[in-house]
Amino acid sequence: MHAFDILGDPVRRRLLELLAEGERPAGELVDIISAEFGISQPAVSQHLKVLRENGFTTVRAEGRRRIYAVDAEPLQAVDEWLAHFRGFWTQHLDALGTEIARGKR
């Protein structure tokens, strides 16, 4: 599965946002995602599996719990690809910042 296919799903993006804050047990992720998206535990588990199998997360056992963490490597590859296009919006944002600063004078 391509990185953008994985990141194109709002549930998986939200899981990565949560994990960017730090490690979390699977049960906590299920509770948050179920409440926010109204999906079942098996559906959340399936999203976690996609993230794990495609290298976006790691998982380790801690007793009976499974602790998930984000793995930055695939995200770095996405960032490197986006770097080719960053100049398009950086220039426009810089110009916007200049215009805003002029308007505040």
N, C-alpha and C positions, 0 to 999 in steps of 0.2 A: 504494500500500500504506500502511496506517495505521501510525503509529509503534509502537503496541502490538503489532501483528502482527509487526513487525520485531524488537522487543525480546522478544517471547514465545518466540523460538527460543533455546535455550541456547548453541548454537554462535555465533550472532551476538552474544549478550550477552558471551560469553567473548572474542570478537574485540575488542569495544569496551573491555572491561576491559584487555586487553593494550595496545591503542592509547592508552588513557588514561595509561599509563606513559610514552608517547612514541612517536615514529615508528618503524615497523618495516618491513623489506622483506617483500614478499609471500612469499618462500620461507621466511623465518623463521616467519611466521604459519602457513603450511601445515604446517611441521614440528611446531610446538607443538600445533595443533588436531588434526592427524592422530594424534599420540601420545595426546592426551587423550580424543578422541572416537572414534578408530578409523575415520575417514572418509578418503576418497581426496582427492588433490590437486584433481581437477575439482570435487568437492563443496565443498571449502573455497573454491575460486575462485568458485563460484556464490554462496556466502554473502557473499564480499567484493563481488561484483557487486551484490547486493541492497542492501548497505550503501551502496555508492558511488552507485547510481542513485537512492537515496532520500535522499541528502544527509547520511548519517551519517558518511561518511568522504570524504577527499580522497585523490587519488593523484597522484604526480609521478614522472616518469622520472628515473633517475639511472644513466646508462649503459644497461646492459641490465636493470637492476633496476627494479622498481616499488615505490616507497616509499609506504606508507599512513599516514595520520594521521586522528585523530578530528576531526570537525567538530561543534562544540558547539551549533550553532543548533537542530537538531531536538531535542536533549536539553534545551535550555532551554525549548522549547515543552512538552515532557513535564513538566518541573519546574513550569512555570507552571500546567499543568492540575492537577497533584498538589497544588499550594499550596491549592487549594480544600478539600482533605481533610486537610491536614497537622494542622489543629487537633484532629481526632478522636484521633489517636494521640499528639500532643505532650502534651495534657492528661493522658492516662493514663500516659505515661512519666514526666512530672513527678511525678505522685502516687506511682508506683512508687519513684522515686528518694527521695522523702520517707520512704516506709515503710522502705526499706532503710537510710537514714540513722538512723531511729529505732531500728531493730533493732540497730545497731552501738554504740549508746550504752551 
